Amino acid sequence: MVADRLRILRQPRLRRRALTVLTNTVNSLIVPGFGVLVSLLVVRRGSTELWGAFVAVMIYVQLAAHIIGWGNKEYLLRAFSFSPAHIAREWQTSLITRLALLIPVGAVVVMLSPSPALAGLALAWCAGLVLYQANDVLILYRKDFVYSIIIELAAIALLVGAVMWQGPNLTVSNLVFWFALTAWLKAAAFLLRYRGHVLAHRAGRFWLPYFRVALLFFLLGFSGLLQSRVDLYAVNYYLPPTQVGQYQVFINLMLYLQSISAFILMPFAKTIYRLDTTTIARMSIRLLALGIAIVVPGLVLAYAVLIHLYQYAVPPAAMVLGGLMVLPSYFYLPIIYSFFRANRQIVVLAVNLIGIAASLALSVSLLPRIGMAGALTASAASQWLMLAIYVVWGRRLRNQGTPPLETAPVAK
């Protein structure tokens, strides 16, 4: 059996596929992974209060950039597949159309900034992120993960060097400036790389129907983003910067553990779309068992990082709540694939919205009373509520039978 598997892995086609999966995973994990390093350096060279004040700007800039993105990666992946001869036209049309959102969304970013100077830097950062993220679809379409890893490492080295250089002189404006600069440099590096792909011809135009045809892609991504961050927004509203910084560091480590479930399933996405709903339900159980094996030591490692590197006094109960927040995704993620297979993306959107409402309501209720523990409780409770809904609705889907494969969406 082992010899057969080794012979399979020696096949050039499968080796290339395994390398693609590996580089894509590294590329996806490198930014949040080294983001932990940058936050650690800011906390140790500056203070947790400084990092918390920066997070207050960062979450709104990233939210604004996501809105201006308007589902472009998922929409363009499908458009490129249907019309590979018109990649430049589709990419340019999407970017030109979406840039119109920079005016109203940027105005909100400026209004939320505490000073005019910081407002200008935040707006520049937002614009840089929009241009940089416009290249995500090209990286994925061309499987250009190695180049992306190199650029991300260079950007992280720049950020680390800037933090180390400025040290005690770090301010929120300094940090926003360096993050904005790295966003623009990364955007320039990718646009230079893909200039022959998307910039060779002026084929794009402003196309208002884009916002309608890409709406579902945007809503799925936006609701997922809000569901994972609504507790952080509430913490930023109710708590002082020091506690905001502490909570952001903690929740980022938890989300890192949670994201592993998606990377485990990603290489098997096409296979999952071909499975019936009963088989997918059994897969959920196996993935949950694997999740427990990953999350338990992951929580121990995260606890050691928080205690010894960040020097935060984290009670063990917080780690338990973090684990309860992380685990449900390992069970319900395969069920999400079954809804995508049945062309019922609207169900996933509905569950995300329910999760957002539950997390926000509980955060608003508990944060003023018990602080950060309230936000953690709200996040964990919303995850288990989503799990319960997916189990119930997933059982209904199984009872209805597996739809023919041709009615299911094609894996991107």
C-alpha positions in Angstrom: 0.0 0.0 0.0 2.8 2.4 1.0 4.8 1.5 -2.1 1.7 2.2 -4.3 1.3 5.6 -2.8 5.0 6.4 -3.3 4.7 5.4 -6.9 1.7 7.7 -7.4 3.5 10.6 -5.8 6.4 10.1 -8.3 4.1 10.8 -11.2 5.1 14.2 -12.6 1.5 15.4 -13.0 0.7 14.6 -9.4 3.9 16.1 -8.1 3.1 19.4 -9.9 -0.4 19.3 -8.4 1.0 18.7 -4.9 3.5 21.5 -5.4 0.7 23.9 -6.5 -1.4 23.0 -3.4 1.6 23.5 -1.2 2.6 26.9 -2.6 -1.0 28.1 -2.6 -1.3 27.2 1.1 2.0 28.9 2.0 1.0 32.0 0.0 -2.4 32.1 1.8 -0.9 31.6 5.3 2.2 33.8 5.0 0.4 37.2 5.4 -1.6 36.3 8.6 1.4 34.4 9.9 3.9 37.2 9.6 1.2 39.6 10.6 1.5 38.0 14.0 5.3 38.8 13.9 4.7 42.5 13.0 2.1 42.9 15.8 4.6 41.3 18.2 7.3 43.7 17.2 5.0 46.7 17.6 3.9 45.5 21.0 7.5 44.9 22.2 9.1 47.9 20.6 6.1 50.2 21.2 3.2 49.2 23.3 -0.1 47.2 23.2 -1.9 50.6 23.3 -0.1 51.7 20.1 -1.0 48.4 18.3 -4.7 48.8 19.5 -4.9 52.4 18.2 -3.4 51.2 14.9 -5.9 48.3 14.7 -8.7 50.8 15.0 -7.6 52.3 11.7 -6.7 49.0 10.1 -10.0 47.3 10.5 -11.9 50.1 8.7 -9.3 50.4 5.9 -9.4 46.7 5.2 -13.2 46.7 5.4 -13.3 49.6 2.9 -10.9 47.8 0.5 -13.1 44.7 0.7 -16.2 46.7 -0.2 -14.5 48.3 -3.2 -13.3 44.8 -4.2 -16.9 43.8 -4.7 -16.4 40.1 -5.3 -14.0 40.7 -8.1 -11.8 37.6 -7.6 -14.6 35.0 -7.6 -16.4 36.9 -10.4 -13.3 37.2 -12.6 -12.3 33.6 -12.1 -15.6 32.5 -13.6 -15.3 35.2 -16.4 -11.7 34.1 -17.3 -12.9 30.5 -17.5 -15.7 31.4 -19.8 -13.8 33.8 -22.0 -10.0 33.4 -21.7 -9.4 35.5 -24.8 -10.8 38.6 -23.0 -8.9 38.5 -19.7 -7.6 42.1 -20.1 -11.1 43.4 -20.9 -12.8 41.7 -18.0 -10.0 42.7 -15.5 -9.9 46.3 -16.6 -13.7 46.7 -16.7 -13.9 45.3 -13.2 -11.2 47.6 -11.8 -12.4 50.7 -13.6 -16.0 50.1 -12.4 -15.1 49.4 -8.8 -12.8 52.4 -8.5 -16.0 54.5 -8.6 -16.7 53.2 -5.0 -13.4 54.7 -3.8 -15.1 58.1 -3.6 -18.0 57.3 -1.2 -16.2 54.6 0.7 -13.1 56.7 1.0 -15.1 59.5 2.3 -16.3 57.3 5.2 -12.7 56.3 5.9 -11.7 59.9 6.1 -14.6 60.7 8.4 -13.6 57.8 10.8 -10.0 59.0 11.0 -9.1 61.0 14.0 -6.9 63.6 12.2 -6.6 65.0 8.6 -3.1 63.7 8.2 -4.1 60.2 9.3 -7.1 60.4 7.0 -4.9 61.0 4.0 -2.6 58.1 4.9 -5.6 55.8 5.5 -7.1 56.7 2.2 -3.8 56.1 0.4 -3.5 52.7 2.2 -7.1 51.8 1.1 -6.3 52.7 -2.5 -3.1 50.7 -2.5 -4.9 47.7 -1.0 -7.6 47.9 -3.8 -4.9 47.9 -6.5 -3.0 45.1 -4.8 -6.0 42.9 -4.3 -7.0 43.3 -7.9 -4.1 41.0 -8.7 -5.3 38.2 -6.5 -7.4 36.6 -9.3 -4.3 36.7 -11.7 -2.2 35.0 -9.1 -4.7 32.3 -8.7 -5.6 32.0 -12.4 -1.9 31.7 -13.4 -1.0 29.7 -10.2 1.8 32.3 -9.7 2.2 31.5 -6.0 6.0 31.4 -5.8 6.3 34.9 -7.2 3.6 36.0 -4.7 5.4 34.4 -1.8 8.6 36.3 -2.8 6.8 39.6 -3.0 5.0 39.0 0.3 8.3 38.1 2.1 9.9 41.3 0.7 7.0 43.4 1.9 7.1 41.8 5.4 10.9 42.4 5.5 10.3 46.0 4.8 7.6 46.3 7.5 9.8 44.5 10.1 12.8 46.7 9.2 10.7 49.8 9.5 9.4 48.8 13.0 12.8 47.9 14.2 14.3 51.1 12.8 11.7 53.5 14.3 11.4 51.5 17.6 10.2 53.8 20.4 9.5 56.6 17.9 6.7 54.5 16.4 3.3 56.2 16.1 0.0 55.2 14.5 0.7 57.5 11.5 4.1 55.9 11.1 2.5 52.4 11.0 -0.2 53.4 8.6 2.4 55.1 6.3 4.6 51.9 6.2 1.6 49.6 5.6 0.3 51.9 2.8 3.8 52.0 1.2 4.1 48.2 1.2 0.6 47.9 -0.3 1.5 50.3 -3.2 4.9 48.5 -3.7 3.2 45.1 -3.9 0.6 46.5 -6.3 3.3 47.9 -8.5 5.3 44.6 -8.4 2.2 42.6 -9.5 1.1 45.1 -12.1 4.5 45.1 -13.6 4.5 41.3 -13.6 1.1 41.1 -15.4 1.3 44.1 -17.6 1.3 42.0 -20.7 -1.8 40.1 -19.4 -4.0 42.9 -18.4 -2.5 46.3 -19.4 -1.4 45.7 -23.0 -4.6 46.9 -24.5 -7.1 49.5 -23.3 -10.0 47.2 -23.5 -11.9 48.0 -20.3 -14.7 50.5 -19.6 -17.0 51.5 -16.8 -19.9 49.0 -16.7 -22.6 49.7 -14.2 -24.2 46.2 -14.4 -21.0 44.8 -12.9 -22.3 45.6 -9.4 -25.4 43.5 -10.1 -23.7 40.4 -11.7 -21.0 40.2 -9.0 -23.4 41.0 -6.1 -23.7 37.4 -4.8 -20.0 36.9 -4.9 -19.6 40.1 -2.9 -22.3 39.3 -0.4 -20.8 35.9 0.3 -17.4 37.3 0.9 -18.5 40.4 2.8 -20.8 38.4 5.1 -18.0 36.0 5.8 -15.7 38.8 6.6 -18.2 40.5 8.9 -19.0 37.2 10.6 -15.3 36.7 11.5 -14.7 40.3 12.6 -17.9 41.7 14.1 -16.7 41.0 17.6 -13.5 42.9 16.9 -15.6 45.9 15.7 -17.6 45.8 18.9 -14.4 45.5 21.0 -13.0 48.5 19.2 -16.2 50.5 20.0 -16.5 49.6 23.7 -12.9 49.0 25.0 -9.8 51.2 25.2 -6.9 50.8 22.7 -4.8 48.5 25.0 -7.6 45.9 25.2 -8.4 46.3 21.5 -4.7 45.4 20.8 -4.8 42.4 23.1 -8.0 41.1 21.7 -6.9 41.6 18.1 -3.7 39.6 18.7 -5.7 36.8 20.4 -8.5 36.6 17.9 -6.0 36.6 15.0 -4.3 33.5 16.4 -7.7 31.8 16.7 -8.7 32.7 13.2 -5.3 31.3 12.0 -6.2 28.0 13.6 -9.7 28.2 12.1 -8.4 28.8 8.6 -6.5 25.5 8.6 -9.8 23.7 8.0 -10.3 25.5 4.6 -6.7 24.7 3.5 -7.2 21.0 4.4 -10.3 20.8 2.1 -9.0 23.1 -0.6 -7.1 20.4 -2.6 -10.2 18.1 -2.6 -12.7 20.8 -3.6 -13.4 19.3 -7.1 -13.8 15.8 -5.5 -16.2 17.1 -2.9 -18.4 18.6 -5.5 -18.9 15.1 -7.0 -19.8 13.4 -3.7 -23.4 12.9 -2.5 -24.6 14.7 0.6 -24.4 11.6 2.8 -20.7 11.1 2.0 -20.1 14.8 2.7 -21.8 14.4 6.1 -19.4 11.6 7.0 -16.5 13.7 5.9 -17.7 16.4 8.3 -17.3 14.0 11.2 -13.8 12.9 10.1 -12.7 16.6 9.6 -14.0 17.4 13.1 -11.8 14.6 14.6 -8.8 15.9 12.7 -9.7 19.4 13.8 -9.6 18.4 17.5 -6.1 16.8 16.9 -5.0 20.1 15.3 -6.7 22.7 17.6 -5.7 21.3 21.0 -2.0 21.5 20.4 -2.5 24.7 18.5 -4.2 26.3 21.5 -1.3 25.2 23.7 1.2 26.8 21.3 -1.0 30.0 21.0 -1.1 30.2 24.9 2.7 29.9 25.0 3.0 32.7 22.4 0.6 35.0 24.3 2.2 34.4 27.7 5.9 34.3 26.9 6.3 36.5 23.7 3.5 39.0 24.1 3.6 38.8 27.9 -0.2 38.9 28.1 -2.0 37.5 31.2 -4.4 35.2 29.4 -6.7 33.1 31.6 -7.0 29.4 30.6 -10.8 30.0 30.2 -10.1 32.3 27.3 -8.2 29.6 25.5 -11.2 27.2 26.1 -13.5 29.8 24.6 -11.1 30.3 21.7 -11.2 26.5 21.0 -14.9 26.5 21.1 -14.9 29.3 18.6 -12.5 27.5 16.2 -13.8 23.9 16.2 -17.3 24.3 14.6 -15.8 25.3 11.2 -14.1 21.9 11.0 -17.5 20.3 11.0 -19.6 22.6 8.9 -17.2 23.5 6.2 -17.9 20.3 4.2 -21.6 21.0 4.6 -21.1 24.4 3.0 -19.7 22.6 -0.1 -22.8 20.5 -0.2 -24.9 23.6 -0.5 -22.6 25.0 -3.2 -23.0 21.7 -5.0 -26.7 22.1 -4.9 -26.4 25.6 -6.2 -27.8 27.0 -2.9 -25.3 29.7 -2.1 -28.1 31.8 -0.7 -28.3 29.4 2.3 -24.6 30.0 3.1 -25.3 33.8 2.9 -28.3 33.4 5.2 -26.3 31.5 7.8 -23.6 34.1 7.7 -26.1 36.8 8.3 -27.6 34.9 11.2 -24.1 34.5 12.7 -23.3 38.2 12.3 -26.6 39.2 14.0 -26.0 36.7 16.9 -22.4 37.7 17.4 -23.2 41.5 17.3 -26.2 41.2 19.7 -24.3 39.1 22.2 -21.2 41.4 22.0 -23.2 44.5 22.6 -24.9 42.8 25.5 -21.8 41.2 27.2 -18.9 43.6 26.4 -20.0 46.4 28.8 -20.4 43.8 31.5 -17.5 41.4 31.3 -15.2 43.0 28.7 -13.2 40.9 26.3 -14.6 37.6 27.7 -18.0 38.8 26.4 -16.7 39.2 22.9 -15.1 35.7 23.0 -18.3 34.3 24.3 -20.3 36.0 21.6 -18.0 34.7 18.9 -18.0 31.1 20.1 -21.8 31.1 20.6 -22.4 32.4 17.1 -20.2 29.7 15.6 -22.1 26.9 17.4 -25.4 28.5 16.4 -24.2 28.4 12.7 -23.1 24.8 13.2 -26.6 23.8 14.5 -28.3 25.5 11.6 -26.0 23.9 9.0 -26.7 20.4 10.6 -30.4 20.9 10.5 -30.5 22.4 7.0 -27.9 19.9 5.8 -30.1 17.0 7.0 -33.0 18.5 5.0 -30.8 18.7 1.9 -29.8 15.0 2.3 -33.5 14.0 2.6 -34.2 15.8 -0.7 -31.6 13.7 -2.5 -28.4 14.6 -4.3 -28.9 16.8 -7.3 -27.4 15.8 -10.7 -23.8 17.1 -10.9 -24.5 19.3 -13.9 -26.8 21.5 -11.7 -24.0 22.1 -9.2 -21.6 25.0 -9.6 -18.2 24.3 -11.1 -15.3 24.5 -8.7 -13.2 27.5 -9.4 
